[in-house]
């Protein structure tokens, strides 16, 4: 089972990539703002349904958008989850050479 925060991270990263590449076509700032607004609106909706507003979910959304914006061919920001340790890890991968 994938933890909620990991889902928020990758969901926001994916949504931001779709916004950047297909919907807003290169307007990175607008894509990020749109993606983050949707994430906050989702939390407000959950709060109105009695589930509660989660600041940690919003932080995971922000990290997902940041990973989408900052990742390149050589630098990748990502999240890993250890089922054994029950720990979410924010990781950076740097590709050296070709």
C-alpha positions as CSV (number, residue, x, y, z in Angstrom):
1,X,0.0,0.0,0.0
2,X,1.3,3.4,-1.0
3,X,1.1,6.1,1.7
4,X,-1.2,9.1,1.1
5,X,1.7,11.6,1.1
6,X,3.5,9.6,-1.6
7,X,0.3,9.7,-3.7
8,X,0.1,13.4,-3.2
9,X,3.7,13.9,-4.2
10,X,3.5,11.9,-7.4
11,X,-0.1,13.0,-8.3
12,X,1.0,16.7,-8.1
13,X,4.2,16.0,-10.1
14,X,2.2,14.2,-12.8
15,X,-0.5,16.8,-12.9
16,X,2.1,19.6,-13.1
17,X,3.8,17.8,-16.0
18,X,0.5,17.5,-17.9
19,X,-0.2,21.1,-17.2
20,X,3.3,22.2,-18.4
21,X,3.4,20.1,-21.5
22,X,-0.2,19.8,-22.8
23,X,-2.5,22.4,-21.2
24,X,-0.5,25.5,-20.5
25,X,2.4,24.6,-22.9
26,X,5.5,26.0,-21.4
27,X,4.1,28.5,-18.9
28,X,5.8,26.8,-15.9
29,X,4.6,29.4,-13.3
30,X,1.0,29.1,-14.4
31,X,1.2,25.3,-14.4
32,X,2.6,25.3,-10.9
33,X,0.0,27.7,-9.6
34,X,-2.8,25.8,-11.2
35,X,-1.6,22.5,-9.8
36,X,-1.1,23.9,-6.3
37,X,-4.5,25.6,-6.4
38,X,-6.1,22.3,-7.3
39,X,-4.3,20.6,-4.4
40,X,-5.5,23.2,-1.9
41,X,-9.0,23.0,-3.3
42,X,-9.0,19.3,-2.8
43,X,-8.0,19.7,0.8
44,X,-10.7,22.3,1.4
45,X,-13.2,19.8,-0.2
46,X,-12.0,17.1,2.2
47,X,-12.3,19.4,5.1
48,X,-15.9,20.2,4.1
49,X,-16.7,16.5,4.0
50,X,-15.4,16.0,7.6
51,X,-12.2,14.3,6.6
52,X,-10.1,17.3,7.5
53,X,-7.6,19.7,5.9
54,X,-4.0,18.3,5.9
55,X,-1.1,20.6,5.8
56,X,1.2,17.7,5.2
57,X,-0.7,16.7,2.1
58,X,-0.3,20.3,0.8
59,X,3.5,20.1,1.6
60,X,3.7,16.8,-0.4
61,X,1.9,18.6,-3.2
62,X,4.4,21.4,-3.1
63,X,7.3,19.0,-3.2
64,X,5.7,17.1,-6.1
65,X,5.4,20.4,-8.1
66,X,9.0,21.3,-7.2
67,X,10.2,17.9,-8.4
68,X,8.4,18.4,-11.6
69,X,9.8,21.9,-12.2
70,X,13.4,21.1,-11.1
71,X,13.9,17.7,-12.6
72,X,16.0,17.5,-15.8
73,X,17.7,14.8,-17.8
74,X,20.6,14.9,-15.3
75,X,18.8,15.7,-12.0
76,X,15.8,13.9,-10.8
77,X,13.9,14.6,-7.5
78,X,11.8,11.8,-6.3
79,X,10.2,10.0,-3.3
80,X,10.7,6.5,-2.1
81,X,8.9,4.6,0.6
82,X,10.3,1.8,2.7
83,X,7.5,-0.7,3.6
84,X,9.8,-2.3,6.2
85,X,10.7,0.9,8.0
86,X,7.5,2.8,7.2
87,X,9.6,5.8,6.2
88,X,9.1,8.2,3.3
89,X,12.4,9.4,1.8
90,X,12.9,12.4,-0.5
91,X,15.7,11.6,-2.9
92,X,17.9,13.3,-5.5
93,X,19.5,11.4,-8.3
94,X,22.2,13.0,-10.4
95,X,23.2,11.3,-13.7
96,X,26.9,11.6,-14.5
97,X,28.2,11.3,-18.0
98,X,26.2,10.1,-21.0
